[in-house]
Amino acid sequence: ATPSPNDYIELLAYADFLGIMDVSQAKTRFFKRDSTKADHLTLHAHKEEEFWLWVASWALFVQQPSDITGNPEDNKGYILPELDVRWHEVPTDHTQAGQEKSGQFKMFKGHAIGLQDSAKEKRQSIDARLAKLIELRNEDTAAHRILWHDLEDERKAIERTIPEAVSVYGKQDTETQEEQISGFSEGTIQELAAKPMMLGSGCNLQRHCSWAIYMGIGFKFNDFIQSIHRIHRFLQKNQVRIDIIYTEAESQVRKQLEHKWRQHNKLVQRMTEIIKQYGLSHIEMAQHLTRKMGVERVEIKGEHYTIVNNDCVEEMKRIKANSVGLILTSIPFSTQYEYSPNYADFGHSDNNEEFFKQMDYLTPQLYEALMPGRIAAIHVKDRIVPGGMTGLGFQAVYPFHMKVHDHYTKHGFAYMGMKTIVTDVVRENNQTYRLGWTEQCKDGSKMGVGMPEYLMLFRKPQTDTSKAYADVPVVKSKEDYTRSRWQIDAHGYARSAGDRLLKPEELKNMEADAIFQTFKAWTESEVYNYEYHVRIGEELELMGKLPSGFMLLQPQSWSNEVWADITRMLTLNGTQWSKGKEMHLCPMQFDIADRVIRQMSNPGDVVLDPFGGLMTVPYRAILQGRYGYGVELNPSYFLDGAG
């Protein structure tokens, strides 16, 4: 197989197919999470060595015989000639710059960064790029060469201008295609025009050709590099010349292509070094990849906190019974994420059933540690199951929060209800491609809804069951917690005074952040009108003010059971980012921790998080006069939390 080495997700797919490691596990173990784009993977710097050793344990990247033998003499006949790459930028026609969505005419074309803009630029620049191709071709009209192109209109333009060139394209019958490819390979055909996505892989075209001209560039590096290797391969006797034509507006596309090329070369070099170091034996290599079992306990203790690097199941044995005033934690979402290469990691489970078997070791100890009558607040989220895993052909939902309910009640907790934490459906779709507008229009029956998060509340029964009060009640002063506040909280939703929302024509001159805040205030204070909500969005879209990257007009909640005002970015990951450190996969928002700690515990209580991560819960507990206790298995998360 010849994967696209710069595309990590493709490498992970090979590993999954071979039964080495499933994709989700590999993503969590080696890569940073991008919450804005699905499958946009960035390798953790501290995981780079481990990742490439892992890849080399099941895949061989051999470039030449000496990579295995160590003897340069064995490379005779296998040394590739030099590659002469020449870039040619042609001016962009700014007379076709067009208009902004607002109607304002553009003086200059912008950069063609996206696929849609790039395709438009290609169509508008065919004549200019073809002229450059002819200019290059005229340097040696007798040479054999490949004319690579991407669009059908480009093929037709080449055929009109260079009638002696032979084209290979999809609508031809197989016999014609094979005849023309063979003719070029054997040297009887001088010039061949084709698309990299069709002819870029598998063919040996190097015997009579050492020159390729690309009439345009694109984003698909795999097709590009494979098409180069049709002539830059063993048995090529001449220096290979590659001419690449692009427009001024496609300069960013060139930068992306060059970046992927550098990444490709880096991978090849890295894998070659690993093979030279370890050879074909995996024994020494495996020692670097061995998953750990257990952890050496490290404790950091202060006046108002204790944080521990340890397996939480083992750590719970040290905590006195009935000593914890509140448990607040975001448990691992079953097998979705693996937080450390340790067998004690709850994410290291084969399936959901196995995960809850592991939880059976922890939850009884949490129950014992919690004071009678007090709350365990468990933050969870349901999981999306791909159609390939279910065999259904469409994405379904695994109701994780329902399984969590069954698990905790099985161990003696009483279920007290849950808070719903609203998430941005547009951002979610950017991560999963599950709720796309286009797909909804094709078939709404296969579409689900956005996945909120839940804060599930479980109570350990009090000792005296003749009364509902906890053994040590969570008491509030009526001077601080007034009758008025209680009535509003008890009612379940609150309305605030406010003027009507500005009309669409009044919003058009506002920036996105102002529109967001204005709409938020309106939905909190006015009777909701679904059709009016939709119409505002439609009007803003016509004005070019409705973004596709996030949900601008988010419906707000009146109910205390649905939290729509959680600030998603307000986590300790902000501190991690500013320090240039690894960000946590699923950090808890400050808003969630603050509200639960204030409502469900007394000052001075021990607030415990057995899955501490960056120690958000202990940190927020300290700020509210509680004693924070956090446990974390991952050493790097623990140290960052301590810092």
VEXTI-128332 format. One line per 4 residues: number of its first residue (from 1); their letters; for each residue x, y, z of C-alpha. Coordinates in nm, 3 decimals. Layout:
# residues N
NUM = a = X Y Z ~ ...
//
This chain:
# residues 643
1 = atps = 0.000 0.000 0.000 ~ 0.110 0.357 -0.064 ~ -0.061 0.582 0.191 ~ -0.046 0.959 0.191
5 = pndy = 0.210 0.989 0.469 ~ 0.127 1.351 0.545 ~ -0.234 1.251 0.615 ~ -0.236 1.109 0.968
9 = iell = -0.597 0.992 0.953 ~ -0.509 0.764 0.660 ~ -0.226 0.605 0.858 ~ -0.466 0.549 1.148
13 = ayad = -0.716 0.389 0.910 ~ -0.450 0.139 0.801 ~ -0.372 0.058 1.164 ~ -0.741 0.006 1.239
17 = flgi = -0.786 -0.217 0.932 ~ -0.491 -0.431 1.041 ~ -0.631 -0.463 1.393 ~ -0.338 -0.276 1.550
21 = mdvs = -0.532 0.001 1.724 ~ -0.869 0.158 1.658 ~ -0.879 0.509 1.517 ~ -1.033 0.680 1.821
25 = qakt = -0.777 0.526 2.056 ~ -0.487 0.634 1.834 ~ -0.627 0.987 1.802 ~ -0.642 1.025 2.177
29 = rffk = -0.304 0.869 2.245 ~ -0.094 1.069 1.998 ~ -0.279 1.378 1.876 ~ -0.410 1.714 1.986
33 = rdst = -0.782 1.762 1.951 ~ -0.913 2.034 1.722 ~ -1.258 2.132 1.847 ~ -1.331 2.333 1.531
37 = kadh = -1.267 2.077 1.257 ~ -1.321 1.703 1.228 ~ -1.010 1.486 1.186 ~ -0.770 1.783 1.184
41 = ltlh = -0.488 1.611 1.371 ~ -0.175 1.768 1.517 ~ 0.085 1.535 1.663 ~ 0.178 1.611 2.025
45 = ahke = 0.545 1.719 2.030 ~ 0.623 1.488 2.322 ~ 0.448 1.199 2.143 ~ 0.632 1.229 1.811
49 = eefw = 0.902 0.971 1.887 ~ 0.647 0.728 2.029 ~ 0.410 0.775 1.735 ~ 0.666 0.699 1.465
53 = lwva = 0.800 0.403 1.661 ~ 0.444 0.276 1.683 ~ 0.392 0.320 1.306 ~ 0.723 0.146 1.237
57 = swal = 0.612 -0.147 1.454 ~ 0.347 -0.243 1.196 ~ 0.459 -0.067 0.876 ~ 0.788 -0.048 0.686
61 = fvqq = 0.891 0.262 0.492 ~ 1.183 0.141 0.282 ~ 1.326 0.393 0.035 ~ 1.635 0.201 -0.076
65 = psdi = 1.806 -0.132 0.006 ~ 2.066 0.025 0.237 ~ 1.787 0.129 0.473 ~ 1.772 -0.239 0.565
69 = tgnp = 2.124 -0.369 0.494 ~ 2.321 -0.063 0.601 ~ 2.551 -0.107 0.298 ~ 2.542 0.185 0.046
73 = ednk = 2.678 -0.050 -0.223 ~ 2.340 -0.222 -0.230 ~ 2.178 0.099 -0.361 ~ 2.322 0.065 -0.711
77 = gyil = 2.035 0.089 -0.957 ~ 1.802 0.225 -0.689 ~ 1.923 0.584 -0.656 ~ 1.667 0.830 -0.790
81 = peld = 1.786 1.118 -1.009 ~ 1.756 1.477 -0.894 ~ 1.419 1.649 -0.900 ~ 1.413 1.995 -1.061
85 = vrwh = 1.099 2.174 -0.940 ~ 1.008 2.508 -1.100 ~ 0.717 2.725 -0.985 ~ 0.551 2.967 -1.228
89 = evpt = 0.313 3.234 -1.097 ~ 0.085 3.400 -1.353 ~ -0.094 3.728 -1.276 ~ -0.451 3.714 -1.151
93 = dhtq = -0.717 3.896 -1.351 ~ -0.845 4.146 -1.094 ~ -1.113 4.274 -1.332 ~ -1.311 3.966 -1.224
97 = agqe = -1.270 4.041 -0.852 ~ -1.649 4.057 -0.814 ~ -1.844 4.191 -0.515 ~ -1.859 4.146 -0.141
101 = ksgq = -2.179 3.994 -0.002 ~ -2.271 4.344 0.108 ~ -2.266 4.459 -0.257 ~ -1.936 4.646 -0.228
105 = fkmf = -1.719 4.597 -0.538 ~ -1.373 4.451 -0.483 ~ -1.066 4.621 -0.626 ~ -0.852 4.308 -0.597
109 = kgha = -0.925 3.938 -0.582 ~ -0.862 3.776 -0.246 ~ -0.657 3.462 -0.191 ~ -0.825 3.144 -0.315
113 = iglq = -0.798 2.955 0.013 ~ -1.105 2.731 0.015 ~ -1.207 2.465 -0.237 ~ -1.489 2.679 -0.377
117 = dsak = -1.270 2.987 -0.425 ~ -0.990 2.776 -0.572 ~ -1.222 2.612 -0.825 ~ -1.357 2.952 -0.929
121 = ekrq = -1.005 3.089 -0.972 ~ -0.909 2.787 -1.183 ~ -1.203 2.837 -1.419 ~ -1.133 3.207 -1.461
125 = sida = -0.759 3.164 -1.522 ~ -0.753 2.880 -1.778 ~ -0.638 3.101 -2.066 ~ -0.354 3.260 -1.869
129 = rlak = -0.229 2.927 -1.736 ~ -0.257 2.761 -2.077 ~ -0.048 3.041 -2.229 ~ 0.222 2.972 -1.970
133 = liel = 0.206 2.599 -2.044 ~ 0.257 2.666 -2.417 ~ 0.549 2.895 -2.336 ~ 0.718 2.620 -2.132
137 = rned = 0.641 2.355 -2.394 ~ 0.803 2.565 -2.666 ~ 1.138 2.536 -2.488 ~ 1.164 2.186 -2.636
141 = taah = 0.875 2.085 -2.862 ~ 1.035 1.747 -2.935 ~ 1.049 1.636 -2.571 ~ 0.824 1.370 -2.424
145 = rilw = 0.618 1.512 -2.141 ~ 0.303 1.471 -1.932 ~ 0.055 1.758 -1.914 ~ -0.122 1.723 -1.580
149 = hdle = -0.453 1.908 -1.528 ~ -0.756 1.894 -1.295 ~ -1.058 2.031 -1.483 ~ -1.239 1.901 -1.790
153 = derk = -1.229 2.254 -1.933 ~ -0.851 2.245 -1.898 ~ -0.835 1.916 -2.090 ~ -1.049 2.058 -2.370
157 = aier = -0.832 2.371 -2.386 ~ -0.517 2.157 -2.413 ~ -0.672 1.946 -2.690 ~ -0.769 2.257 -2.888
161 = tipe = -0.427 2.419 -2.852 ~ -0.207 2.107 -2.876 ~ -0.396 1.869 -3.108 ~ -0.103 1.625 -3.121
165 = avsv = -0.128 1.564 -2.744 ~ -0.316 1.247 -2.650 ~ -0.568 1.269 -2.364 ~ -0.680 1.004 -2.120
169 = ygkq = -1.007 1.074 -1.937 ~ -1.292 0.898 -1.763 ~ -1.550 0.877 -2.043 ~ -1.317 0.681 -2.271
173 = dtet = -1.355 0.306 -2.295 ~ -1.095 0.097 -2.112 ~ -0.928 -0.032 -2.429 ~ -0.862 0.320 -2.557
177 = qeeq = -0.722 0.429 -2.222 ~ -0.489 0.128 -2.199 ~ -0.373 0.172 -2.559 ~ -0.281 0.538 -2.507
181 = isgf = -0.112 0.482 -2.170 ~ 0.093 0.196 -2.315 ~ 0.186 0.406 -2.618 ~ 0.320 0.686 -2.399
185 = segt = 0.498 0.442 -2.168 ~ 0.668 0.276 -2.467 ~ 0.761 0.609 -2.628 ~ 0.538 0.595 -2.938
189 = iqel = 0.323 0.879 -2.804 ~ 0.510 1.203 -2.732 ~ 0.269 1.398 -2.509 ~ 0.004 1.273 -2.271
193 = aakp = -0.263 1.488 -2.099 ~ -0.431 1.343 -1.789 ~ -0.560 1.414 -1.439 ~ -0.347 1.312 -1.137
197 = mmlg = -0.652 1.169 -0.962 ~ -0.704 0.929 -1.255 ~ -0.357 0.844 -1.382 ~ -0.138 0.960 -1.095
201 = sgcn = -0.099 0.621 -0.928 ~ 0.033 0.288 -1.047 ~ 0.166 0.366 -1.396 ~ 0.532 0.336 -1.498
205 = lqrh = 0.594 0.627 -1.733 ~ 0.963 0.691 -1.663 ~ 1.133 0.507 -1.950 ~ 1.080 0.775 -2.215
209 = cswa = 0.965 1.077 -2.012 ~ 1.139 1.299 -1.755 ~ 0.931 1.617 -1.779 ~ 0.587 1.700 -1.638
213 = iymg = 0.398 2.028 -1.655 ~ 0.117 2.093 -1.408 ~ -0.134 2.334 -1.558 ~ -0.265 2.406 -1.208
217 = igfk = -0.231 2.318 -0.842 ~ -0.474 2.184 -0.584 ~ -0.506 2.073 -0.223 ~ -0.472 1.696 -0.279
221 = fndf = -0.108 1.633 -0.198 ~ -0.141 1.256 -0.229 ~ -0.253 1.280 -0.594 ~ 0.021 1.536 -0.659
225 = iqsi = 0.314 1.341 -0.510 ~ 0.197 1.015 -0.666 ~ 0.177 1.177 -1.010 ~ 0.536 1.300 -0.973
229 = hrih = 0.645 0.945 -0.899 ~ 0.506 0.824 -1.231 ~ 0.833 0.953 -1.384 ~ 1.052 1.010 -1.076
233 = rflq = 1.109 0.642 -1.000 ~ 1.361 0.363 -1.044 ~ 1.487 0.309 -1.403 ~ 1.467 0.684 -1.467
237 = knqv = 1.802 0.781 -1.620 ~ 1.756 1.159 -1.652 ~ 1.702 1.450 -1.419 ~ 1.327 1.494 -1.371
241 = ridi = 1.183 1.838 -1.442 ~ 0.857 1.945 -1.280 ~ 0.692 2.274 -1.384 ~ 0.400 2.392 -1.170
245 = iyte = 0.175 2.675 -1.288 ~ -0.047 2.870 -1.048 ~ -0.203 3.214 -1.025 ~ -0.126 3.502 -0.793
249 = aesq = -0.451 3.435 -0.604 ~ -0.343 3.072 -0.546 ~ -0.027 3.163 -0.355 ~ -0.178 3.026 -0.033
253 = vrkq = -0.259 2.698 -0.208 ~ 0.107 2.675 -0.308 ~ 0.212 2.735 0.053 ~ -0.016 2.456 0.174
257 = lehk = 0.115 2.219 -0.092 ~ 0.476 2.299 -0.004 ~ 0.399 2.251 0.366 ~ 0.255 1.907 0.297
261 = wrqh = 0.557 1.823 0.082 ~ 0.795 1.917 0.365 ~ 0.586 1.709 0.604 ~ 0.605 1.416 0.362
265 = nklv = 0.985 1.443 0.335 ~ 1.013 1.469 0.713 ~ 0.810 1.151 0.757 ~ 1.020 0.959 0.504
269 = qrmt = 1.340 1.073 0.674 ~ 1.204 0.989 1.020 ~ 1.095 0.641 0.920 ~ 1.427 0.577 0.746
273 = eiik = 1.613 0.673 1.065 ~ 1.398 0.435 1.271 ~ 1.465 0.145 1.034 ~ 1.838 0.221 1.039
277 = qygl = 1.835 0.233 1.419 ~ 1.618 -0.069 1.493 ~ 1.638 -0.268 1.171 ~ 1.347 -0.505 1.114
281 = shie = 1.344 -0.633 1.472 ~ 1.056 -0.507 1.682 ~ 1.187 -0.635 2.015 ~ 1.390 -0.328 2.112
285 = maqh = 1.130 -0.100 1.955 ~ 0.854 -0.258 2.160 ~ 1.031 -0.166 2.484 ~ 0.969 0.200 2.407
289 = ltrk = 0.599 0.136 2.344 ~ 0.514 -0.087 2.639 ~ 0.200 0.032 2.813 ~ 0.259 0.100 3.180
293 = mgve = 0.079 -0.069 3.466 ~ 0.046 0.126 3.786 ~ 0.201 0.458 3.878 ~ 0.435 0.587 4.145
297 = rvei = 0.221 0.802 4.374 ~ 0.313 1.170 4.395 ~ 0.132 1.404 4.634 ~ 0.139 1.782 4.649
301 = kgeh = -0.034 1.926 4.954 ~ -0.119 2.281 5.057 ~ -0.328 2.452 5.320 ~ -0.643 2.431 5.109
305 = ytiv = -0.579 2.143 4.871 ~ -0.432 1.801 4.804 ~ -0.357 1.688 4.449 ~ -0.224 1.344 4.370
309 = nndc = -0.070 1.172 4.068 ~ -0.211 0.823 4.110 ~ -0.465 0.568 3.993 ~ -0.791 0.702 4.138
313 = veem = -0.907 0.351 4.234 ~ -0.597 0.308 4.449 ~ -0.614 0.665 4.584 ~ -0.972 0.624 4.703
317 = krik = -0.851 0.360 4.951 ~ -0.669 0.640 5.135 ~ -0.973 0.864 5.176 ~ -1.172 0.830 5.497
321 = ansv = -1.532 0.716 5.481 ~ -1.797 0.988 5.496 ~ -1.537 1.265 5.467 ~ -1.608 1.422 5.127
325 = glil = -1.867 1.699 5.104 ~ -1.908 1.698 4.725 ~ -1.788 1.486 4.435 ~ -1.770 1.682 4.111
329 = tsip = -1.607 1.518 3.813 ~ -1.618 1.465 3.440 ~ -1.576 1.091 3.406 ~ -1.412 0.945 3.092
333 = fstq = -1.671 0.910 2.816 ~ -1.625 0.535 2.799 ~ -1.380 0.440 2.520 ~ -1.394 0.776 2.340
337 = yeys = -1.069 0.917 2.479 ~ -0.758 0.757 2.623 ~ -0.575 1.002 2.847 ~ -0.252 0.814 2.919
341 = pnya = -0.066 0.500 2.797 ~ -0.145 0.316 3.120 ~ -0.357 0.008 3.174 ~ -0.524 0.188 3.465
345 = dfgh = -0.663 0.451 3.227 ~ -1.041 0.406 3.216 ~ -1.038 0.503 2.849 ~ -0.828 0.192 2.782
349 = sdnn = -1.133 -0.033 2.756 ~ -1.230 -0.259 2.470 ~ -1.595 -0.157 2.474 ~ -1.864 0.016 2.678
353 = eeff = -1.941 -0.291 2.887 ~ -1.573 -0.323 2.979 ~ -1.562 0.045 3.074 ~ -1.843 0.010 3.327
357 = kqmd = -1.681 -0.303 3.469 ~ -1.377 -0.087 3.540 ~ -1.602 0.179 3.695 ~ -1.737 -0.090 3.928
361 = yltp = -1.401 -0.075 4.110 ~ -1.426 0.302 4.165 ~ -1.789 0.393 4.227 ~ -1.840 0.191 4.551
365 = qlye = -1.538 0.370 4.697 ~ -1.678 0.709 4.594 ~ -2.004 0.615 4.764 ~ -1.820 0.522 5.083
369 = almp = -1.612 0.843 5.087 ~ -1.910 1.077 5.033 ~ -2.087 1.217 5.336 ~ -2.442 1.078 5.380
373 = gria = -2.699 1.296 5.206 ~ -2.445 1.468 4.983 ~ -2.419 1.494 4.604 ~ -2.201 1.333 4.339
377 = aihv = -2.229 1.557 4.030 ~ -2.117 1.365 3.721 ~ -2.051 1.550 3.394 ~ -2.120 1.334 3.085
381 = kdri = -2.205 1.349 2.717 ~ -2.365 1.097 2.484 ~ -2.147 0.954 2.209 ~ -2.182 0.940 1.833
385 = vpgg = -2.136 0.592 1.685 ~ -2.026 0.586 1.317 ~ -2.235 0.389 1.072 ~ -1.939 0.166 0.992
389 = mtgl = -1.931 0.045 1.352 ~ -2.305 -0.014 1.387 ~ -2.350 -0.167 1.043 ~ -2.653 0.059 0.996
393 = gfqa = -2.492 0.286 0.740 ~ -2.571 0.604 0.936 ~ -2.449 0.764 1.257 ~ -2.643 0.677 1.571
397 = vypf = -2.622 0.789 1.934 ~ -2.498 0.578 2.223 ~ -2.700 0.707 2.525 ~ -2.403 0.725 2.759
401 = hmkv = -2.585 0.936 3.018 ~ -2.855 0.670 3.052 ~ -2.592 0.402 3.114 ~ -2.429 0.630 3.372
405 = hdhy = -2.766 0.659 3.548 ~ -2.798 0.281 3.564 ~ -2.441 0.243 3.687 ~ -2.459 0.488 3.978
409 = tkhg = -2.803 0.380 4.097 ~ -2.680 0.019 4.090 ~ -2.420 0.119 4.348 ~ -2.668 0.280 4.586
413 = faym = -2.688 0.640 4.469 ~ -3.028 0.805 4.428 ~ -3.081 0.990 4.102 ~ -3.179 1.354 4.166
417 = gmkt = -3.208 1.485 3.810 ~ -2.975 1.649 3.564 ~ -2.877 1.983 3.421 ~ -2.860 2.013 3.042
421 = ivtd = -2.564 2.213 2.914 ~ -2.629 2.347 2.565 ~ -2.354 2.322 2.303 ~ -2.311 2.496 1.967
425 = vvre = -2.462 2.270 1.700 ~ -2.270 2.443 1.419 ~ -1.935 2.394 1.591 ~ -2.032 2.033 1.663
429 = nnqt = -2.103 1.971 1.296 ~ -1.760 2.109 1.209 ~ -1.616 1.838 1.435 ~ -1.831 1.545 1.321
433 = yrlg = -1.989 1.634 0.982 ~ -2.306 1.473 1.126 ~ -2.559 1.756 1.102 ~ -2.473 1.925 0.775
437 = wteq = -2.719 2.161 0.611 ~ -2.664 2.000 0.270 ~ -2.724 1.649 0.406 ~ -3.035 1.771 0.591
441 = ckdg = -3.173 1.897 0.261 ~ -3.094 1.565 0.090 ~ -3.266 1.351 0.353 ~ -3.377 1.484 0.689
445 = skmg = -3.467 1.134 0.810 ~ -3.104 1.039 0.872 ~ -3.022 1.353 1.069 ~ -3.003 1.373 1.446
449 = vgmp = -2.976 1.678 1.670 ~ -2.696 1.856 1.850 ~ -2.546 1.673 2.146 ~ -2.577 1.866 2.473
453 = eylm = -2.374 1.779 2.779 ~ -2.536 1.670 3.104 ~ -2.453 1.726 3.469 ~ -2.612 1.430 3.643
457 = lfrk = -2.687 1.464 4.013 ~ -2.671 1.157 4.238 ~ -2.725 1.160 4.614 ~ -2.592 0.924 4.875
461 = pqtd = -2.889 0.857 5.107 ~ -2.869 1.018 5.450 ~ -2.833 0.804 5.762 ~ -3.174 0.893 5.905
465 = tska = -3.421 0.804 5.631 ~ -3.714 0.939 5.834 ~ -3.594 1.284 5.729 ~ -3.467 1.406 5.393
469 = yadv = -3.186 1.619 5.533 ~ -2.823 1.525 5.486 ~ -2.628 1.423 5.796 ~ -2.447 1.756 5.753
473 = pvvk = -2.688 1.975 5.555 ~ -2.572 2.227 5.296 ~ -2.695 2.540 5.471 ~ -2.750 2.887 5.325
477 = sked = -2.799 3.210 5.514 ~ -3.131 3.380 5.436 ~ -2.948 3.711 5.445 ~ -2.735 3.596 5.153
481 = ytrs = -2.993 3.371 4.987 ~ -3.309 3.584 4.985 ~ -3.672 3.480 4.952 ~ -3.685 3.654 4.616
485 = rwqi = -3.385 3.463 4.483 ~ -3.530 3.135 4.612 ~ -3.866 3.196 4.445 ~ -3.704 3.266 4.110
489 = dahg = -3.468 2.967 4.139 ~ -3.747 2.736 4.255 ~ -3.971 2.840 3.966 ~ -3.726 2.681 3.723
493 = yars = -3.687 2.972 3.487 ~ -3.634 3.344 3.513 ~ -3.726 3.633 3.285 ~ -3.548 3.964 3.277
497 = agdr = -3.664 4.302 3.153 ~ -3.545 4.403 2.809 ~ -3.643 4.580 2.493 ~ -3.739 4.388 2.182
501 = llkp = -3.472 4.248 1.957 ~ -3.359 4.479 1.682 ~ -3.515 4.403 1.346 ~ -3.300 4.239 1.074
505 = eelk = -3.259 4.569 0.893 ~ -3.136 4.720 1.220 ~ -2.887 4.437 1.275 ~ -2.716 4.457 0.939
509 = nmea = -2.472 4.728 1.048 ~ -2.370 4.544 1.366 ~ -2.068 4.317 1.404 ~ -2.114 3.945 1.480
513 = daif = -2.027 3.975 1.851 ~ -2.285 4.251 1.900 ~ -2.551 4.050 1.714 ~ -2.475 3.746 1.932
517 = qtfk = -2.513 3.938 2.260 ~ -2.825 4.125 2.145 ~ -3.000 3.806 2.033 ~ -2.899 3.629 2.355
521 = awte = -3.051 3.905 2.567 ~ -3.371 3.902 2.361 ~ -3.430 3.527 2.387 ~ -3.384 3.548 2.763
525 = sevy = -3.639 3.825 2.802 ~ -3.909 3.781 2.537 ~ -4.165 3.517 2.445 ~ -3.995 3.289 2.197
529 = nyey = -4.112 3.288 1.835 ~ -3.963 3.009 1.623 ~ -4.058 3.157 1.284 ~ -3.922 3.497 1.383
533 = hvri = -3.598 3.331 1.494 ~ -3.565 3.161 1.154 ~ -3.651 3.481 0.965 ~ -3.381 3.679 1.145
537 = geel = -3.125 3.418 1.042 ~ -3.246 3.419 0.683 ~ -3.224 3.797 0.664 ~ -2.872 3.794 0.811
541 = elmg = -2.767 3.526 0.563 ~ -2.883 3.742 0.274 ~ -2.667 4.020 0.417 ~ -2.367 3.786 0.443
545 = klps = -2.375 3.804 0.824 ~ -2.466 3.444 0.915 ~ -2.139 3.254 0.976 ~ -2.092 2.887 0.894
549 = gfml = -1.824 2.825 1.157 ~ -2.036 2.878 1.469 ~ -2.399 2.934 1.564 ~ -2.463 3.308 1.586
553 = lqpq = -2.830 3.304 1.691 ~ -2.824 3.051 1.974 ~ -3.158 2.999 2.153 ~ -3.121 3.077 2.522
557 = swsn = -3.281 2.895 2.812 ~ -3.522 3.023 3.074 ~ -3.493 2.706 3.280 ~ -3.241 2.627 3.551
561 = evwa = -3.242 2.271 3.420 ~ -3.096 2.384 3.086 ~ -2.773 2.586 3.101 ~ -2.720 2.778 2.777
565 = ditr = -2.480 3.036 2.920 ~ -2.174 2.820 2.987 ~ -1.862 2.990 2.852 ~ -1.703 2.706 2.655
569 = mltl = -1.360 2.867 2.633 ~ -1.331 2.952 3.004 ~ -1.121 2.655 3.119 ~ -0.767 2.593 3.240
573 = ngtq = -0.681 2.514 2.877 ~ -0.649 2.891 2.837 ~ -0.357 2.883 3.080 ~ -0.215 2.575 2.908
577 = wskg = -0.229 2.747 2.569 ~ -0.061 3.064 2.698 ~ 0.223 2.851 2.837 ~ 0.257 2.656 2.512
581 = kemh = 0.169 2.330 2.691 ~ -0.051 2.035 2.594 ~ -0.420 2.116 2.627 ~ -0.656 1.877 2.800
585 = lcpm = -0.891 1.676 2.580 ~ -1.209 1.764 2.770 ~ -1.149 2.042 3.025 ~ -1.433 2.133 3.260
589 = qfdi = -1.569 2.486 3.222 ~ -1.529 2.715 3.524 ~ -1.900 2.805 3.510 ~ -2.006 2.446 3.572
593 = adrv = -1.766 2.392 3.861 ~ -1.850 2.725 4.028 ~ -2.228 2.675 4.023 ~ -2.219 2.321 4.157
597 = irqm = -1.966 2.397 4.430 ~ -2.165 2.701 4.546 ~ -2.501 2.522 4.549 ~ -2.407 2.173 4.666
601 = snpg = -2.137 2.222 4.934 ~ -2.057 2.421 5.245 ~ -1.750 2.639 5.299 ~ -1.472 2.420 5.434
605 = dvvl = -1.607 2.100 5.271 ~ -1.376 1.864 5.086 ~ -1.459 1.880 4.714 ~ -1.324 1.573 4.533
609 = dpfg = -1.251 1.512 4.165 ~ -1.119 1.157 4.104 ~ -1.048 1.245 3.738 ~ -0.871 1.572 3.810
613 = glmt = -0.715 1.647 3.471 ~ -0.576 1.999 3.497 ~ -0.726 2.025 3.848 ~ -1.008 2.263 3.756
617 = vpyr = -1.235 2.141 4.037 ~ -0.979 2.176 4.321 ~ -0.879 2.516 4.183 ~ -1.235 2.650 4.174
621 = ailq = -1.311 2.491 4.513 ~ -1.024 2.683 4.676 ~ -1.156 3.011 4.535 ~ -1.491 2.946 4.707
625 = gryg = -1.347 2.860 5.046 ~ -1.359 2.481 5.011 ~ -1.081 2.222 5.034 ~ -0.988 2.084 4.693
629 = ygve = -0.884 1.722 4.642 ~ -0.788 1.605 4.292 ~ -0.650 1.278 4.156 ~ -0.497 1.239 3.809
633 = lnps = -0.327 0.941 3.643 ~ -0.158 1.129 3.358 ~ 0.172 1.275 3.492 ~ 0.183 1.566 3.246
637 = yfld = -0.174 1.676 3.326 ~ -0.096 1.643 3.697 ~ 0.217 1.857 3.677 ~ 0.041 2.119 3.467
641 = gag = -0.243 2.127 3.719 ~ 0.008 2.168 4.001 ~ 0.170 2.458 3.816
//
